[in-house]
């Protein structure tokens, strides 16, 4: 029987490996289990704490870090431009035009073009004809331009990217999703809501190349247990980057509102980010500093332990694509309270798999938390339905097969 080589794809990322982006690591692992060879390019070097984690050495050794190779990237770009002057002039024009005349943005585009030249050189040497990026900002720009460079060299190349949510849409002049979508073979969206936002920014004739490909999690890593009876002082867990769009200030306000009613609820806030100092001040000002614990970022095993010990998981976001942390909580069997915005209702269906409330409503969030604390039967019903919903929609291997079908040439993924 003829043996075919493993299909190959290059991934362009901001960081790799990165604890806060375990969904990308999980996708790459699942693709490799499915027989796809993934070559990674990351813009930024891993931080020391990331480099020290289990399994990081293998990932780092197989990744090309673009910013640390800036001089090589510039030399590569110059060489490519001299060898293919007319075709590369069009690539230069594409990069410059996407800057929209803004000087700072144009400089970033030129930096991305140099990094794209390095990606194009590596994938050309490896015979890789498909480039995929996570996030619509710089990684997608680099993948887009790398593909354009390969085509300028007369070689076949296709690119695509996955968009997630808020940061992909907040600055259209920076992301230029319209230009990238026009040239992409496929754009993956983590939720129907995310796809709808891309349709809003793009011409209708492009919509057929936008596909929902949900993030997956390793269900075996999140052992389900029925929620225990809530303690006298229930523990609420929240997980995510400490940034304004996550709504953590509203959640701290809800903890304070419950305390004012004589209901002491403890909050463990897992994650780190630019809003941490402000959130610590909010807890102090609300008189609940003793009830709110900031754990910082935690490794996956510690996150799973936090979930297993939580009575309620709470996500108070103002904007989301479809959060992986919510999938992980539901998979574990933690009753969830979240907001009814963006892609969240595709997973968290009110009164079925979670309790959902309006965003930025301290009173509604506090009432939902209090309700779950007082009604363990409701918590168990929601938890069981939540696990079933996650298993149906977000199994990592199933999701990876979907990604492979969309980003690789037909038949190359073996599916």
Order of alpha helices (4+ residues) and beta strands (2+ residues): beta-alpha-beta-alpha-alpha-beta-alpha-alpha-alpha-beta-alpha-beta-alpha-alpha-alpha-beta-alpha-beta-beta-alpha-beta-alpha-beta-alpha-beta-alpha-beta-beta-alpha-alpha-alpha
